[in-house]
Amino acid sequence: MLHLFMSNPGLVFTSESATVALGSRSLAGPLLRMSISRLRRKLIETGDPDPIRNVRGVGYVYEPEVLRPVAFPLSGDDGPRPS
């Protein structure tokens, strides 16, 4: 499962598409959620933030830190200016 996510960063996998891609019907439904939960736990143990995001009502997406959107300050709120 880790290989599937890391090979396709930014791609949202539905439960069905992940099951088909993994070639395992036994990972459907609750077993898939449990497997992703275990994978997340292992990845978080390394000290990095959770790279797997749940896309509500759709599925799961692997977003390593480099792919996550960056929040930019709003216009006029960009901090102190040099003198």
Sequence and secondary structure as in RCSB ss.txt:
>XXXX:A:sequence
MLHLFMSNPGLVFTSESATVALGSRSLAGPLLRMSISRLRRKLIETGDPDPIRNVRGVGYVYEPEVLRPVAFPLS
GDDGPRPS
>XXXX:A:secstr
 HHHHHHSTT EE HHHHHHHHT GGG THHHHHHHHHHHHHHHHTTS   EEEETTTEEEE  GGGS      T
T S     
